[in-house]
């Protein structure tokens, strides 16, 4: 049996260094920064405020004032060309049918033929009168827009000649309005005293359009109150929609007549299309979250019924439609006078929601 050399050795403890190779690491604080490589040159860090996935931590902005409504640009499209072509063909077909009918009636009896000729003549004259009325209404609307465009161009020029031309057209437009009698007298008294074009336009806006603007606000408020009450007590949503459309069309027509437009059926359709297009583009058909919180957050939901709250929201939407119609029908842009906002009608539609606070424009 052979003896093992380490059989009787006792165990011992040994200290093992941190770096077995004997190299000491450089402290982290003294390390030299790594030079950027070519992979880091195109790296762009996105701030948290611009990160769409971190929207939950970003405060939402306040609801901006509603944009001013502008008429849509009229241009020739393929749809209009096709409609005109088929309209001409339809008119020719109706004319041929009437001619054939009159000939057949003359073959049966001369009295029936002359009666048909008289009826056709009356019908043609009525159609011509209707077309003339529609064209006159469209021309009035175009004249109002022409005055507004000239006023915008004259406001950018210091010369008084363009401004005086705009004022003359404005006086002619409202010559038969008793609301503007005092303003027309005031402009006549100061004729030749103001040599600055923008100041002359501001004076004309204050003297001529201020009474009409007050009446326009009264029309918007009355329509909004009616919509708010009717939609609050109506049992069906279809009734709400029909009444809102009815009141909106009445409000748009009243606004056009107030500012000298006097539109016909085609003019009304054009105005309603412009108003709806503006509301759709600006997103104002559905009332914004900030406005809903402003109305409901002051205790309206806890004090009033849910139907009455819906009525207030429908009234505010009607007020927004009225403001857009006011922008489209007014013959001058808002410069010297303050443009109304939805907040001007909020305290009248929901006084309990504001708790006695003053009006504020949204």
MILUM-891162 format. One record per residue (C-alpha): residue number from 1; residue in one letter; x, y, z. Coordinates in steps of 0.2 Angstrom, whole numbers. Each point is the difference from the previous one (the first is absolute). Layout:
! residues N
+-----+---------+-------+-------+-------+
! num ! residuo !    xx !    yy !    zz !
+-----+---------+-------+-------+-------+
! NUM !       a !     X !     Y !     Z !
...
+-----+---------+-------+-------+-------+
! end
This chain:
! residues 362
+-----+---------+-------+-------+-------+
! num ! residuo !    xx !    yy !    zz !
+-----+---------+-------+-------+-------+
!   1 !       x !     0 !     0 !     0 !
!   2 !       x !     8 !    17 !    -5 !
!   3 !       x !    -2 !    16 !    10 !
!   4 !       x !    -8 !    15 !    -8 !
!   5 !       x !    10 !    16 !     2 !
!   6 !       x !   -15 !    11 !     4 !
!   7 !       x !    -9 !   -11 !    11 !
!   8 !       x !     4 !     8 !    16 !
!   9 !       x !    -1 !    18 !    -5 !
!  10 !       x !   -13 !    11 !     8 !
!  11 !       x !   -12 !    11 !   -10 !
!  12 !       x !     5 !    19 !    -2 !
!  13 !       x !    -8 !    16 !    -6 !
!  14 !       x !     7 !     9 !   -15 !
!  15 !       x !    -4 !    19 !    -5 !
!  16 !       x !    -5 !     0 !   -19 !
!  17 !       x !     3 !    17 !    -8 !
!  18 !       x !   -14 !     9 !   -10 !
!  19 !       x !    10 !    -1 !   -16 !
!  20 !       x !     8 !   -17 !    -2 !
!  21 !       x !    11 !     7 !   -14 !
!  22 !       x !     7 !    13 !    12 !
!  23 !       x !    -7 !    15 !   -10 !
!  24 !       x !    -8 !    14 !     9 !
!  25 !       x !   -16 !     7 !    -8 !
!  26 !       x !    -1 !    19 !    -3 !
!  27 !       x !   -13 !     8 !    11 !
!  28 !       x !   -16 !     4 !    -9 !
!  29 !       x !     1 !    19 !     3 !
!  30 !       x !    17 !     1 !    -9 !
!  31 !       x !    -6 !   -10 !   -15 !
!  32 !       x !     2 !    10 !   -17 !
!  33 !       x !   -16 !     1 !    -9 !
!  34 !       x !    -2 !   -11 !   -15 !
!  35 !       x !     1 !    10 !   -17 !
!  36 !       x !   -17 !    -1 !    -9 !
!  37 !       x !     0 !   -12 !   -14 !
!  38 !       x !    -8 !     2 !   -17 !
!  39 !       x !   -16 !    -9 !     6 !
!  40 !       x !    -3 !    14 !    13 !
!  41 !       x !     1 !    14 !   -12 !
!  42 !       x !   -18 !    -2 !    -7 !
!  43 !       x !    -8 !    -3 !    17 !
!  44 !       x !   -13 !    13 !     5 !
!  45 !       x !    -9 !     0 !    17 !
!  46 !       x !   -18 !     4 !     0 !
!  47 !       x !    -6 !    12 !    14 !
!  48 !       x !   -13 !    -7 !    11 !
!  49 !       x !   -12 !    14 !    -5 !
!  50 !       x !     1 !    -5 !   -18 !
!  51 !       x !    -2 !   -19 !     3 !
!  52 !       x !   -17 !    -6 !    -6 !
!  53 !       x !     1 !   -15 !    11 !
!  54 !       x !     3 !    10 !    16 !
!  55 !       x !   -16 !    11 !    -2 !
!  56 !       x !    -7 !    -6 !    16 !
!  57 !       x !    13 !    11 !     9 !
!  58 !       x !    -3 !    15 !   -10 !
!  59 !       x !   -12 !    14 !     5 !
!  60 !       x !   -13 !     2 !   -14 !
!  61 !       x !     0 !    18 !    -7 !
!  62 !       x !   -15 !    11 !     3 !
!  63 !       x !   -14 !     1 !   -13 !
!  64 !       x !     5 !    14 !   -13 !
!  65 !       x !   -12 !    13 !    -6 !
!  66 !       x !   -11 !    -6 !   -14 !
!  67 !       x !     8 !     4 !   -17 !
!  68 !       x !    -9 !    13 !   -11 !
!  69 !       x !   -11 !    -8 !   -14 !
!  70 !       x !     5 !     4 !   -18 !
!  71 !       x !   -10 !    -4 !   -15 !
!  72 !       x !     6 !   -14 !   -11 !
!  73 !       x !     9 !     3 !   -16 !
!  74 !       x !   -11 !    -2 !   -15 !
!  75 !       x !     8 !   -10 !   -14 !
!  76 !       x !    -5 !   -10 !   -15 !
!  77 !       x !     0 !   -19 !     3 !
!  78 !       x !    -5 !   -15 !   -10 !
!  79 !       x !   -16 !    -2 !    10 !
!  80 !       x !    -6 !    17 !    -4 !
!  81 !       x !     4 !    -3 !   -18 !
!  82 !       x !   -10 !   -16 !     0 !
!  83 !       x !   -14 !     8 !     9 !
!  84 !       x !    -2 !    14 !   -12 !
!  85 !       x !     1 !   -12 !   -15 !
!  86 !       x !   -14 !   -11 !     7 !
!  87 !       x !   -10 !    15 !     5 !
!  88 !       x !     0 !     6 !   -18 !
!  89 !       x !    -5 !   -17 !    -7 !
!  90 !       x !   -14 !    -1 !    13 !
!  91 !       x !    -6 !    17 !    -5 !
!  92 !       x !     0 !    -4 !   -19 !
!  93 !       x !   -10 !   -17 !     4 !
!  94 !       x !   -13 !    10 !    10 !
!  95 !       x !    -1 !    13 !   -14 !
!  96 !       x !    -3 !   -14 !   -13 !
!  97 !       x !   -13 !    -8 !    11 !
!  98 !       x !    -9 !    16 !     2 !
!  99 !       x !     0 !     4 !   -19 !
! 100 !       x !    -6 !   -18 !    -4 !
! 101 !       x !   -14 !     2 !    13 !
! 102 !       x !    -6 !    17 !    -7 !
! 103 !       x !     0 !    -7 !   -17 !
! 104 !       x !   -10 !   -15 !     5 !
! 105 !       x !   -13 !    11 !     9 !
! 106 !       x !    -2 !    11 !   -15 !
! 107 !       x !    -4 !   -15 !   -11 !
! 108 !       x !   -14 !    -4 !    12 !
! 109 !       x !    -6 !    17 !     4 !
! 110 !       x !     5 !    18 !    -3 !
! 111 !       x !    -6 !     5 !    17 !
! 112 !       x !    11 !   -13 !     9 !
! 113 !       x !    15 !     5 !   -11 !
! 114 !       x !    -2 !    19 !     5 !
! 115 !       x !    -2 !    -5 !    18 !
! 116 !       x !    15 !   -11 !     0 !
! 117 !       x !    10 !    15 !    -8 !
! 118 !       x !    -6 !    12 !    13 !
! 119 !       x !     5 !   -12 !    14 !
! 120 !       x !    17 !    -3 !    -7 !
! 121 !       x !     3 !    19 !    -2 !
! 122 !       x !    -5 !     3 !    18 !
! 123 !       x !    11 !   -14 !     6 !
! 124 !       x !    15 !     6 !   -10 !
! 125 !       x !    -2 !    18 !     7 !
! 126 !       x !    -1 !    -7 !    18 !
! 127 !       x !    16 !   -10 !    -3 !
! 128 !       x !     9 !    15 !    -7 !
! 129 !       x !    -6 !    11 !    15 !
! 130 !       x !     6 !   -14 !    12 !
! 131 !       x !    17 !    -1 !    -9 !
! 132 !       x !     2 !    19 !     0 !
! 133 !       x !    -4 !     1 !    19 !
! 134 !       x !    13 !   -14 !     3 !
! 135 !       x !    13 !     9 !   -10 !
! 136 !       x !    -4 !    17 !     9 !
! 137 !       x !     2 !    -9 !    17 !
! 138 !       x !    17 !    -7 !    -6 !
! 139 !       x !     5 !    17 !    -6 !
! 140 !       x !    -4 !     8 !    17 !
! 141 !       x !    10 !   -13 !     9 !
! 142 !       x !    15 !     2 !   -12 !
! 143 !       x !    -2 !    19 !     2 !
! 144 !       x !     2 !    -2 !    19 !
! 145 !       x !    16 !   -11 !    -2 !
! 146 !       x !     7 !    13 !   -12 !
! 147 !       x !    -2 !    14 !    12 !
! 148 !       x !     9 !   -11 !    14 !
! 149 !       x !    14 !    -4 !   -12 !
! 150 !       x !     2 !    19 !    -5 !
! 151 !       x !     0 !     4 !    19 !
! 152 !       x !    14 !   -12 !     3 !
! 153 !       x !    10 !     7 !   -14 !
! 154 !       x !    -4 !    18 !     5 !
! 155 !       x !     5 !    -3 !    18 !
! 156 !       x !    18 !    -4 !    -5 !
! 157 !       x !     2 !    16 !   -10 !
! 158 !       x !     2 !    17 !     9 !
! 159 !       x !    -8 !    10 !   -15 !
! 160 !       x !   -18 !     5 !     4 !
! 161 !       x !    -7 !    -2 !   -18 !
! 162 !       x !    -3 !   -19 !     1 !
! 163 !       x !    -7 !     1 !    18 !
! 164 !       x !   -12 !    14 !    -6 !
! 165 !       x !    -6 !   -11 !   -14 !
! 166 !       x !    -3 !   -14 !    12 !
! 167 !       x !   -10 !    12 !    11 !
! 168 !       x !   -10 !     6 !   -14 !
! 169 !       x !    -5 !   -18 !    -5 !
! 170 !       x !    -4 !    -4 !    18 !
! 171 !       x !   -11 !    15 !     1 !
! 172 !       x !    -9 !    -4 !   -16 !
! 173 !       x !    -3 !   -18 !     6 !
! 174 !       x !    -8 !     6 !    17 !
! 175 !       x !    -9 !    15 !    -8 !
! 176 !       x !   -17 !    -6 !     5 !
! 177 !       x !     4 !    -7 !    18 !
! 178 !       x !    -6 !    11 !    14 !
! 179 !       x !    13 !    -8 !    12 !
! 180 !       x !    14 !     8 !   -11 !
! 181 !       x !    -8 !    17 !    -1 !
! 182 !       x !    10 !     8 !    14 !
! 183 !       x !    16 !    -8 !    -7 !
! 184 !       x !    -3 !     6 !   -17 !
! 185 !       x !    -3 !    18 !     7 !
! 186 !       x !    16 !    -1 !    10 !
! 187 !       x !    11 !    -6 !   -15 !
! 188 !       x !    -8 !    14 !   -11 !
! 189 !       x !     5 !    13 !    14 !
! 190 !       x !    18 !    -6 !     1 !
! 191 !       x !     2 !    -2 !   -19 !
! 192 !       x !    17 !     7 !    -5 !
! 193 !       x !     6 !     2 !    18 !
! 194 !       x !     9 !   -17 !     1 !
! 195 !       x !    14 !    -2 !   -12 !
! 196 !       x !     6 !   -17 !     6 !
! 197 !       x !    -8 !   -15 !    -8 !
! 198 !       x !     0 !   -13 !    14 !
! 199 !       x !    -7 !    13 !    12 !
! 200 !       x !   -14 !     4 !   -12 !
! 201 !       x !    -4 !   -18 !    -1 !
! 202 !       x !     0 !    -2 !    19 !
! 203 !       x !   -12 !    15 !     2 !
! 204 !       x !   -11 !    -8 !   -14 !
! 205 !       x !     0 !   -16 !     9 !
! 206 !       x !    -5 !     7 !    17 !
! 207 !       x !   -13 !    12 !    -6 !
! 208 !       x !    -8 !   -11 !   -14 !
! 209 !       x !     2 !   -18 !     6 !
! 210 !       x !    -1 !     1 !    19 !
! 211 !       x !   -19 !     1 !     1 !
! 212 !       x !    -1 !   -14 !   -12 !
! 213 !       x !    12 !   -10 !    10 !
! 214 !       x !   -10 !     2 !    16 !
! 215 !       x !   -16 !    -6 !   -10 !
! 216 !       x !    10 !   -15 !    -7 !
! 217 !       x !     5 !    -5 !    18 !
! 218 !       x !   -18 !     1 !     5 !
! 219 !       x !    -5 !   -11 !   -14 !
! 220 !       x !    13 !   -13 !     4 !
! 221 !       x !    -4 !     0 !    19 !
! 222 !       x !   -19 !    -2 !    -4 !
! 223 !       x !     3 !   -14 !   -12 !
! 224 !       x !    12 !    -8 !    13 !
! 225 !       x !   -12 !     1 !    14 !
! 226 !       x !   -14 !    -7 !   -11 !
! 227 !       x !    11 !   -15 !    -5 !
! 228 !       x !     5 !    -3 !    18 !
! 229 !       x !   -18 !     0 !     7 !
! 230 !       x !    -7 !   -11 !   -14 !
! 231 !       x !    14 !   -13 !     0 !
! 232 !       x !    -1 !    -1 !    19 !
! 233 !       x !   -18 !    -5 !     0 !
! 234 !       x !    -2 !    -9 !   -16 !
! 235 !       x !    -2 !   -19 !     2 !
! 236 !       x !     9 !    -6 !   -16 !
! 237 !       x !    18 !     4 !    -7 !
! 238 !       x !    -8 !     1 !   -18 !
! 239 !       x !   -10 !    15 !     6 !
! 240 !       x !    15 !     8 !     7 !
! 241 !       x !     9 !    -2 !   -16 !
! 242 !       x !   -14 !     7 !   -10 !
! 243 !       x !    -3 !    15 !    11 !
! 244 !       x !    19 !     4 !     0 !
! 245 !       x !     0 !     0 !   -19 !
! 246 !       x !   -16 !    11 !    -1 !
! 247 !       x !     6 !    13 !    12 !
! 248 !       x !    18 !     0 !    -8 !
! 249 !       x !    -8 !     3 !   -17 !
! 250 !       x !   -11 !    14 !     7 !
! 251 !       x !    15 !     8 !     9 !
! 252 !       x !    11 !     0 !   -16 !
! 253 !       x !   -14 !     8 !   -10 !
! 254 !       x !    -3 !    13 !    13 !
! 255 !       x !    18 !     4 !     1 !
! 256 !       x !     2 !     2 !   -19 !
! 257 !       x !   -15 !    11 !     0 !
! 258 !       x !     6 !    11 !    14 !
! 259 !       x !    17 !     3 !    -8 !
! 260 !       x !    -8 !     4 !   -17 !
! 261 !       x !     2 !   -17 !    -9 !
! 262 !       x !   -19 !    -5 !    -3 !
! 263 !       x !     4 !   -17 !    -7 !
! 264 !       x !   -11 !   -11 !   -10 !
! 265 !       x !    -2 !   -19 !     1 !
! 266 !       x !    17 !    -3 !    -9 !
! 267 !       x !     8 !    14 !    10 !
! 268 !       x !    -6 !    -9 !    16 !
! 269 !       x !     7 !   -16 !    -5 !
! 270 !       x !    17 !     8 !    -4 !
! 271 !       x !     0 !     9 !    17 !
! 272 !       x !    -4 !   -16 !     9 !
! 273 !       x !    13 !   -10 !    -9 !
! 274 !       x !    13 !    13 !     4 !
! 275 !       x !    -5 !     0 !    18 !
! 276 !       x !     0 !   -19 !     1 !
! 277 !       x !    17 !    -1 !    -9 !
! 278 !       x !     7 !    12 !    12 !
! 279 !       x !    -6 !    -9 !    15 !
! 280 !       x !     6 !   -17 !    -7 !
! 281 !       x !    17 !     7 !    -4 !
! 282 !       x !     3 !     9 !    17 !
! 283 !       x !    -8 !   -15 !    10 !
! 284 !       x !   -13 !    11 !     8 !
! 285 !       x !   -15 !   -12 !    -4 !
! 286 !       x !     4 !   -10 !    16 !
! 287 !       x !     3 !    12 !    14 !
! 288 !       x !    18 !    -2 !     7 !
! 289 !       x !     5 !    -8 !    16 !
! 290 !       x !     5 !    16 !     8 !
! 291 !       x !   -16 !     8 !    -3 !
! 292 !       x !   -10 !   -15 !     6 !
! 293 !       x !    11 !     0 !    16 !
! 294 !       x !    -3 !    18 !     2 !
! 295 !       x !   -19 !    -2 !    -1 !
! 296 !       x !    -1 !   -16 !    10 !
! 297 !       x !    14 !     2 !    12 !
! 298 !       x !    -8 !    15 !     9 !
! 299 !       x !   -14 !   -11 !     7 !
! 300 !       x !   -13 !    -1 !   -14 !
! 301 !       x !     0 !   -19 !    -1 !
! 302 !       x !    -3 !     0 !    19 !
! 303 !       x !   -13 !    13 !     0 !
! 304 !       x !   -10 !    -3 !   -16 !
! 305 !       x !    -6 !   -15 !    -9 !
! 306 !       x !    10 !    -9 !   -14 !
! 307 !       x !   -13 !     6 !   -13 !
! 308 !       x !     1 !    18 !     5 !
! 309 !       x !    19 !    -2 !    -1 !
! 310 !       x !    -2 !    -7 !   -18 !
! 311 !       x !   -11 !    15 !    -4 !
! 312 !       x !    13 !    12 !     6 !
! 313 !       x !    13 !    -8 !   -11 !
! 314 !       x !   -12 !     0 !   -15 !
! 315 !       x !    -3 !    19 !     3 !
! 316 !       x !    19 !     3 !     0 !
! 317 !       x !     2 !    -9 !   -16 !
! 318 !       x !   -14 !    11 !    -8 !
! 319 !       x !     9 !    15 !     7 !
! 320 !       x !    16 !    -6 !    -9 !
! 321 !       x !   -10 !    -2 !   -16 !
! 322 !       x !    -7 !    18 !     2 !
! 323 !       x !    18 !     7 !     2 !
! 324 !       x !     6 !    -9 !   -15 !
! 325 !       x !   -15 !     7 !   -10 !
! 326 !       x !     4 !    18 !     7 !
! 327 !       x !    18 !    -2 !    -7 !
! 328 !       x !    -7 !    -5 !   -17 !
! 329 !       x !   -13 !    13 !    -1 !
! 330 !       x !     8 !    15 !     8 !
! 331 !       x !     6 !    13 !   -14 !
! 332 !       x !    16 !     4 !    10 !
! 333 !       x !    12 !   -10 !    10 !
! 334 !       x !     1 !     3 !    19 !
! 335 !       x !    14 !    13 !     3 !
! 336 !       x !    -7 !    14 !    11 !
! 337 !       x !   -13 !   -10 !     9 !
! 338 !       x !     3 !   -16 !    10 !
! 339 !       x !    -6 !   -16 !    -9 !
! 340 !       x !   -12 !   -10 !    11 !
! 341 !       x !     4 !   -17 !     7 !
! 342 !       x !    -9 !   -15 !     7 !
! 343 !       x !     4 !     7 !    18 !
! 344 !       x !   -11 !    15 !    -4 !
! 345 !       x !   -16 !   -11 !     0 !
! 346 !       x !     6 !   -13 !    13 !
! 347 !       x !    -6 !    10 !    15 !
! 348 !       x !   -17 !     2 !    -8 !
! 349 !       x !    -3 !   -18 !    -4 !
! 350 !       x !     8 !    -7 !    16 !
! 351 !       x !     0 !    13 !    14 !
! 352 !       x !     0 !   -14 !    13 !
! 353 !       x !    16 !    -7 !    -7 !
! 354 !       x !    10 !    16 !     1 !
! 355 !       x !    -6 !     3 !    18 !
! 356 !       x !    -1 !    19 !    -3 !
! 357 !       x !    17 !     2 !    -8 !
! 358 !       x !     3 !    12 !   -14 !
! 359 !       x !     0 !    -4 !   -18 !
! 360 !       x !    15 !    -6 !    -8 !
! 361 !       x !     4 !    -2 !   -19 !
! 362 !       x !     4 !   -18 !    -5 !
+-----+---------+-------+-------+-------+
! end
